[in-house]
C-alpha cells in the first residue's frame, strides 16, 4: 500500500484492527453532538460480548453495604442526560517529534455525545461509603495479555481509579449514548463517564466499582496513562487526569489549497476541564500575530465549544501557517511548546496547520 493510504471504516480512520481503534476525521466535525457512527473508538483488548440479562454491577470495598444490581434495576434509578466531551489522552500523538509508540492519533480522537445514566453518587450513597475511603476504582469486563515486559504476567482487566470527591460530584454510569443503548464498542451495557477528564478514566463495560482507602496502583494507573511530575530534583509518575485546554482547527485541513484574495472560514472546536472556553485566537502567520475568533453556540460544562474566524486570504499564492489557541475561564492558555515530561500523553501544545494559497 502507498505510504499515505488511509483505510476507512464507516467513515472513520482505522488506526488498528486488533484491538479496534477508529478515529473521526476531524475535518468532518459539523455538529455539537458527534453522531455515534462518527465517534472515535478506543479499545485495549477485544470487545467483550455481554448478555444484558446476565450482567451484574458490583459495588464493594470500603462500604458498609456492598451490593450488586442488574441492568433492569439500574434503569429504574434516577437518571441524567448530559453532553460530555471525551478525548483520548493520546490524541494528537501523530504530531510528536521524535515519533513515539502508541496509537498514532491525529486530531480526531475526541467527540461529544449526550450520555444518559445514573449518577455514581446514587450508588455510593446506597452503599454507605466509609469515612476512610479515598478513591473509587472502575473495573471493566475487557481483559487480555499485554505485550509489555513491565505488565503483570497473565491476563489483565482494564481498571482505573478516580478520587472519591470526583466520584461523588459528577460521574455518570451511562447506559445510553445519543438516545440509544451504548453500542458494544463504546462500552455496552454500561460505562463510566468522568466529565472533564481524559477518556481513559471513563471505563467501558463496567462490572465492578471498588471503593478503596488507598491510592490505586494498577497498571493503567501507574505504568500506563501516567506522566512524570517533578518535585525539585526528583520526578515521580503521576496518573493522567484532567483535560488540558485546547483548540483544534477542523477546516481548512492540513495541506489544503485555499483560494487567494477571498474570505475563508476557519473553524474548529475548543475544550477544557471544569471551565468555560473564554477565548479562542487564530493566527494566519504561524503565531506572529493573533486575532480573536467568534465563539459559537452556548457554553456547556465539560463539553467543547465551536468557534469560527473569517480570514481574508493573501492576494499572492504561497504557503500559510494557521494556528489556533484557546484560553479558559481559569486563565489557562494552551502552551506554545510541548512539555517532554508528559511522555506520549496530554498533548495540548499549539498545532500549526499548513495550507497553500492558490490562484
RODO-2510 file (C-alpha; in nm, 4 decimals, decimal comma):
residues 359
     n   res          X          Y          Z
     1     x     0,0000     0,0000     0,0000
     2     x     0,1219     0,3561    -0,0598
     3     x     0,2555     0,5360     0,2456
     4     x    -0,0321     0,7869     0,2516
     5     x    -0,3041     0,5216     0,2154
     6     x    -0,5833     0,5677     0,4709
     7     x    -0,8177     0,2794     0,5475
     8     x    -1,1676     0,3871     0,6489
     9     x    -1,4446     0,2033     0,8310
    10     x    -1,7873     0,3719     0,8384
    11     x    -1,6138     0,6992     0,7606
    12     x    -1,3591     0,6648     1,0423
    13     x    -0,9845     0,6131     1,0054
    14     x    -0,8675     0,2661     1,1106
    15     x    -0,5718     0,3137     1,3436
    16     x    -0,5623    -0,0552     1,4380
    17     x    -0,7823    -0,3619     1,3904
    18     x    -0,6866    -0,5649     1,6969
    19     x    -0,7510    -0,4006     1,9287
    20     x    -1,0015    -0,1868     1,7382
    21     x    -0,9098     0,1825     1,7272
    22     x    -1,1009     0,4182     1,4969
    23     x    -1,0508     0,7924     1,4544
    24     x    -1,3018     1,0515     1,3405
    25     x    -1,1564     1,2678     1,0608
    26     x    -1,1640     1,5994     1,2458
    27     x    -1,2339     1,7994     0,9298
    28     x    -1,5811     1,6359     0,9248
    29     x    -1,6826     1,7972     1,2567
    30     x    -2,0062     1,9849     1,1955
    31     x    -2,2442     1,9374     1,4885
    32     x    -2,2095     1,9977     1,8613
    33     x    -2,3193     1,6380     1,9268
    34     x    -2,0969     1,3895     1,7446
    35     x    -2,3064     1,1226     1,5693
    36     x    -2,2461     0,7826     1,7266
    37     x    -2,1400     0,6385     1,3895
    38     x    -1,8634     0,9021     1,3732
    39     x    -1,7443     0,8891     1,7351
    40     x    -1,3871     0,7657     1,7785
    41     x    -1,3322     0,4166     1,9237
    42     x    -1,0535     0,3288     2,1680
    43     x    -1,0073    -0,0261     2,2935
    44     x    -0,7189    -0,2070     2,4630
    45     x    -0,8497    -0,5651     2,4356
    46     x    -1,1131    -0,7474     2,2275
    47     x    -1,4614    -0,6001     2,2657
    48     x    -1,6431    -0,8268     2,5131
    49     x    -1,9769    -0,9826     2,4205
    50     x    -2,2062    -0,9173     2,7162
    51     x    -2,5562    -1,0554     2,7719
    52     x    -2,7515    -0,7689     2,9233
    53     x    -2,9782    -1,0121     3,1104
    54     x    -2,6806    -1,1870     3,2716
    55     x    -2,4841    -0,8717     3,3559
    56     x    -2,4344    -0,7523     3,7129
    57     x    -2,2608    -0,4464     3,8526
    58     x    -2,0941    -0,4969     4,1918
    59     x    -2,0311    -0,2133     4,4383
    60     x    -1,7860    -0,3193     4,7072
    61     x    -1,4755    -0,2333     4,9087
    62     x    -1,4733     0,0318     5,1802
    63     x    -1,8521     0,0490     5,2103
    64     x    -2,0920    -0,0575     5,4836
    65     x    -2,3463    -0,2153     5,2495
    66     x    -2,1881    -0,3790     4,9437
    67     x    -2,4413    -0,4818     4,6800
    68     x    -2,4908    -0,5823     4,3185
    69     x    -2,7588    -0,4758     4,0757
    70     x    -2,8607    -0,5851     3,7282
    71     x    -2,9405    -0,3833     3,4183
    72     x    -3,3143    -0,3529     3,4787
    73     x    -3,2561    -0,2382     3,8362
    74     x    -3,0100     0,0253     3,7201
    75     x    -3,2595     0,1646     3,4683
    76     x    -3,5164     0,2194     3,7465
    77     x    -3,2882     0,4597     3,9345
    78     x    -3,2852     0,8363     3,8812
    79     x    -3,1074     0,9375     3,5628
    80     x    -2,9468     1,2383     3,3975
    81     x    -2,8687     1,3253     3,0361
    82     x    -2,5638     1,5474     2,9844
    83     x    -2,3359     1,6342     2,6931
    84     x    -1,9742     1,5455     2,7712
    85     x    -1,6651     1,5736     2,5530
    86     x    -1,4358     1,2702     2,5683
    87     x    -1,0791     1,2966     2,4429
    88     x    -0,8265     1,0155     2,4305
    89     x    -0,5191     1,1012     2,6378
    90     x    -0,3059     1,0260     2,3304
    91     x    -0,4976     1,2464     2,0868
    92     x    -0,2518     1,4341     1,8532
    93     x     0,0269     1,1808     1,9221
    94     x     0,0993     1,1596     1,5491
    95     x     0,2403     1,5128     1,5616
    96     x     0,5019     1,4466     1,8313
    97     x     0,8662     1,4725     1,7279
    98     x     1,0561     1,2482     1,7551
    99     x     0,7958     0,9799     1,6854
   100     x     0,6769     0,7787     1,9852
   101     x     0,4998     0,4474     2,0371
   102     x     0,1250     0,4268     2,0734
   103     x    -0,1823     0,4725     1,8550
   104     x    -0,0955     0,7429     1,6028
   105     x    -0,3996     0,9641     1,6530
   106     x    -0,4078     1,2892     1,4597
   107     x    -0,6863     1,5351     1,5581
   108     x    -0,9926     1,3138     1,5814
   109     x    -0,9659     1,1007     1,8970
   110     x    -1,2233     1,3343     2,0512
   111     x    -1,6007     1,3739     2,0378
   112     x    -1,9039     1,4971     2,2269
   113     x    -2,2070     1,2780     2,2961
   114     x    -2,5194     1,3037     2,5063
   115     x    -2,4838     1,0450     2,7791
   116     x    -2,7790     0,9166     2,9814
   117     x    -2,7230     0,7270     3,3024
   118     x    -2,7324     0,7097     3,6800
   119     x    -2,5157     0,9440     3,8882
   120     x    -2,2481     0,7353     4,0585
   121     x    -2,3272     0,9248     4,3799
   122     x    -2,6632     0,7442     4,3959
   123     x    -2,4920     0,4037     4,4170
   124     x    -2,2252     0,5247     4,6572
   125     x    -2,4935     0,6704     4,8860
   126     x    -2,6760     0,3370     4,8871
   127     x    -2,3534     0,1512     4,9682
   128     x    -2,2698     0,3924     5,2561
   129     x    -1,9069     0,4877     5,1946
   130     x    -1,6815     0,4526     5,4995
   131     x    -1,5017     0,7596     5,6397
   132     x    -1,1576     0,6216     5,5459
   133     x    -1,2416     0,5933     5,1722
   134     x    -1,0156     0,7801     4,9294
   135     x    -1,0666     0,6506     4,5770
   136     x    -1,3127     0,4647     4,3563
   137     x    -1,1828     0,2001     4,1155
   138     x    -1,3701     0,1114     3,7956
   139     x    -1,3079    -0,2383     3,6593
   140     x    -1,4162    -0,3339     3,3091
   141     x    -1,5057    -0,6715     3,1671
   142     x    -1,2455    -0,6290     2,8908
   143     x    -0,9223    -0,8159     2,9525
   144     x    -0,6250    -0,9743     2,7807
   145     x    -0,2496    -1,0228     2,7695
   146     x    -0,0158    -0,7265     2,7296
   147     x     0,2991    -0,7183     2,5212
   148     x     0,4867    -0,5167     2,7801
   149     x     0,7675    -0,6513     2,9994
   150     x     0,6514    -0,4176     3,2788
   151     x     0,2985    -0,5616     3,2831
   152     x     0,1950    -0,8349     3,5291
   153     x     0,2049    -1,1940     3,3986
   154     x    -0,1166    -1,3487     3,2726
   155     x    -0,4370    -1,1727     3,1732
   156     x    -0,5205    -0,8254     3,2935
   157     x    -0,8556    -0,6446     3,3216
   158     x    -0,8745    -0,2763     3,2359
   159     x    -0,9102    -0,0721     3,5568
   160     x    -0,8719     0,2940     3,6538
   161     x    -0,9479     0,4971     3,9663
   162     x    -1,0651     0,8484     4,0478
   163     x    -1,0710     1,0402     4,3776
   164     x    -1,3809     0,9878     4,5921
   165     x    -1,4676     1,3587     4,5726
   166     x    -1,4824     1,3444     4,1923
   167     x    -1,6787     1,0182     4,2020
   168     x    -1,9450     1,1747     4,4231
   169     x    -1,9613     1,5025     4,2287
   170     x    -2,0438     1,4430     3,8628
   171     x    -1,9568     1,0920     3,7394
   172     x    -2,2276     0,9139     3,5418
   173     x    -2,2888     0,5436     3,4839
   174     x    -2,4121     0,5703     3,1265
   175     x    -2,6353     0,3181     2,9520
   176     x    -2,7425     0,5415     2,6631
   177     x    -2,5363     0,7339     2,4079
   178     x    -2,7148     0,9911     2,1937
   179     x    -3,0523     0,8477     2,2904
   180     x    -2,9820     0,4809     2,2157
   181     x    -2,8231     0,1931     2,4061
   182     x    -2,4475     0,2404     2,4385
   183     x    -2,3025     0,0416     2,1428
   184     x    -2,0712    -0,2539     2,2166
   185     x    -1,7599    -0,0644     2,1007
   186     x    -1,8421     0,2196     2,3414
   187     x    -1,8993     0,0032     2,6495
   188     x    -2,2367    -0,1754     2,6367
   189     x    -2,4228    -0,2233     2,8619
   190     x    -2,2814     0,0417     3,0990
   191     x    -1,9735     0,2624     3,1027
   192     x    -1,8445     0,5324     3,3332
   193     x    -1,8455     0,8912     3,2111
   194     x    -1,5964     1,1095     3,4005
   195     x    -1,6567     1,4692     3,2836
   196     x    -1,3507     1,6884     3,2374
   197     x    -1,1023     1,4006     3,2466
   198     x    -0,9211     1,2264     2,9655
   199     x    -1,1270     0,9323     2,8476
   200     x    -0,9053     0,6571     2,9902
   201     x    -1,0947     0,7242     3,3172
   202     x    -1,4366     0,6641     3,1553
   203     x    -1,4069     0,2871     3,1854
   204     x    -1,6244     0,0794     2,9497
   205     x    -1,8068    -0,2494     3,0083
   206     x    -1,8256    -0,1863     3,3828
   207     x    -1,8518    -0,4854     3,6128
   208     x    -1,7097    -0,3693     3,9475
   209     x    -1,6953    -0,0420     4,1406
   210     x    -1,4474    -0,0771     4,4257
   211     x    -1,4143     0,1880     4,6968
   212     x    -1,0600     0,1899     4,8418
   213     x    -0,8817     0,3523     5,1345
   214     x    -0,5535     0,4000     4,9471
   215     x    -0,4323     0,5141     4,6045
   216     x    -0,4934     0,2538     4,3351
   217     x    -0,1673     0,1302     4,1816
   218     x    -0,2933    -0,0720     3,8837
   219     x    -0,1089    -0,0977     3,5530
   220     x    -0,3245     0,1618     3,3737
   221     x    -0,2920     0,3981     3,6696
   222     x     0,0820     0,3941     3,7253
   223     x     0,2767     0,2433     3,4340
   224     x     0,0410     0,3449     3,1541
   225     x    -0,1626     0,6657     3,1310
   226     x     0,0892     0,8329     3,3586
   227     x     0,3429     1,1125     3,3185
   228     x     0,6432     1,2497     3,5063
   229     x     0,5745     1,5113     3,7713
   230     x     0,8818     1,6902     3,9003
   231     x     0,9468     1,7852     4,2612
   232     x     1,2703     1,9836     4,2609
   233     x     1,5419     1,7346     4,1634
   234     x     1,3220     1,4237     4,1609
   235     x     1,0469     1,3019     3,9284
   236     x     0,7653     1,0615     4,0052
   237     x     0,4986     0,9024     3,7882
   238     x     0,1580     1,0623     3,8299
   239     x    -0,1711     0,9438     3,6738
   240     x    -0,3104     1,1361     3,3787
   241     x    -0,6299     1,3073     3,4942
   242     x    -0,7902     1,6343     3,3778
   243     x    -0,8257     1,7530     3,0203
   244     x    -0,5972     2,0412     2,9307
   245     x    -0,7269     2,3474     2,7480
   246     x    -0,7040     2,3076     2,3712
   247     x    -0,8334     2,4412     2,0399
   248     x    -0,8174     2,2418     1,7167
   249     x    -0,8734     2,3611     1,3600
   250     x    -1,1199     2,1466     1,1647
   251     x    -1,1154     2,3386     0,8362
   252     x    -0,9134     2,4175     0,6411
   253     x    -0,7272     2,0936     0,6942
   254     x    -0,3572     2,0193     0,6696
   255     x    -0,2136     2,0785     0,3178
   256     x    -0,5469     2,2035     0,1819
   257     x    -0,5383     2,4566    -0,1028
   258     x    -0,7461     2,7684    -0,0418
   259     x    -0,8300     3,0424    -0,2951
   260     x    -0,6263     3,3633    -0,2943
   261     x    -0,7828     3,7034    -0,2294
   262     x    -1,1020     3,5642    -0,0805
   263     x    -1,2740     3,5219     0,2543
   264     x    -1,2053     3,1799     0,4061
   265     x    -1,3875     3,0465     0,7118
   266     x    -1,1500     2,8905     0,9625
   267     x    -1,3414     2,6893     1,2209
   268     x    -1,2968     2,4228     1,4840
   269     x    -1,3627     2,3325     1,8448
   270     x    -1,2077     2,4076     2,1835
   271     x    -1,2445     2,2423     2,5217
   272     x    -1,1173     2,2454     2,8806
   273     x    -1,1807     2,0773     3,2167
   274     x    -1,4331     2,2194     3,4649
   275     x    -1,4073     2,5600     3,2957
   276     x    -1,5608     2,7558     3,0110
   277     x    -1,3751     2,8469     2,6944
   278     x    -1,3235     3,2196     2,7454
   279     x    -1,1407     3,2978     2,4209
   280     x    -1,0088     3,1397     2,1021
   281     x    -0,7489     3,3243     1,8961
   282     x    -0,6314     3,2492     1,5450
   283     x    -0,3010     3,3268     1,3775
   284     x    -0,2629     3,3106     0,9997
   285     x     0,1092     3,3843     1,0045
   286     x     0,2467     3,0999     1,2147
   287     x     0,1925     3,2668     1,5512
   288     x     0,3457     3,6099     1,4883
   289     x     0,0123     3,7899     1,5269
   290     x    -0,3218     3,6834     1,6741
   291     x    -0,6848     3,7815     1,6248
   292     x    -0,9860     3,6770     1,8286
   293     x    -1,2279     3,4214     1,6844
   294     x    -1,6042     3,4177     1,7380
   295     x    -1,7366     3,1627     1,9862
   296     x    -2,0473     2,9799     1,8635
   297     x    -2,3438     2,8307     2,0464
   298     x    -2,3835     2,8133     2,4225
   299     x    -2,1170     2,7288     2,6749
   300     x    -2,1815     2,3919     2,8426
   301     x    -1,9770     2,2466     3,1270
   302     x    -1,7196     1,9869     3,0188
   303     x    -1,8287     1,9996     2,6546
   304     x    -1,6482     2,1534     2,3616
   305     x    -1,7267     2,4984     2,2187
   306     x    -1,7276     2,5619     1,8454
   307     x    -1,5625     2,8751     1,7059
   308     x    -1,5006     3,0438     1,3698
   309     x    -1,2814     3,3120     1,2154
   310     x    -1,3199     3,4784     0,8746
   311     x    -0,9791     3,5053     0,7112
   312     x    -0,9065     3,7373     0,4225
   313     x    -0,6563     3,5272     0,2300
   314     x    -0,3476     3,6878     0,0701
   315     x    -0,3568     3,8022    -0,2912
   316     x    -0,0287     3,6262    -0,3697
   317     x    -0,0057     3,2455    -0,3782
   318     x     0,2171     3,0634    -0,1301
   319     x     0,2244     2,8732     0,1962
   320     x     0,0458     2,9997     0,5079
   321     x     0,0573     2,8546     0,8590
   322     x    -0,2629     2,8657     1,0616
   323     x    -0,2675     2,8198     1,4403
   324     x    -0,5495     2,8328     1,6965
   325     x    -0,5139     2,8707     2,0706
   326     x    -0,7707     2,8613     2,3499
   327     x    -0,7894     3,0256     2,6910
   328     x    -1,0308     2,9014     2,9565
   329     x    -1,2194     3,0856     3,2300
   330     x    -0,9489     2,9926     3,4811
   331     x    -0,6950     3,1875     3,2770
   332     x    -0,5138     2,8839     3,1381
   333     x    -0,3901     2,9183     2,7799
   334     x    -0,2536     2,6498     2,5507
   335     x     0,1257     2,6342     2,5723
   336     x     0,3274     2,7106     2,2627
   337     x     0,5611     2,4148     2,3143
   338     x     0,5388     2,0550     2,4256
   339     x     0,6276     1,9578     2,7833
   340     x     0,8511     1,6468     2,7423
   341     x     0,7627     1,5265     3,0931
   342     x     0,4170     1,4370     2,9611
   343     x     0,5571     1,1444     2,7637
   344     x     0,3118     1,0242     2,4991
   345     x     0,0015     1,1765     2,6630
   346     x    -0,1680     1,5113     2,7413
   347     x    -0,0800     1,6726     2,4090
   348     x    -0,2195     2,0258     2,4043
   349     x     0,0569     2,2478     2,2732
   350     x    -0,0131     2,4622     1,9647
   351     x    -0,0501     2,2595     1,6448
   352     x     0,0097     2,4512     1,3197
   353     x    -0,1929     2,3755     1,0048
   354     x    -0,0124     2,4499     0,6797
   355     x    -0,2230     2,5437     0,3786
   356     x    -0,1432     2,6556     0,0256
   357     x    -0,2929     2,9780    -0,1042
   358     x    -0,3610     2,9184    -0,4704
   359     x    -0,4793     3,1277    -0,7628
***
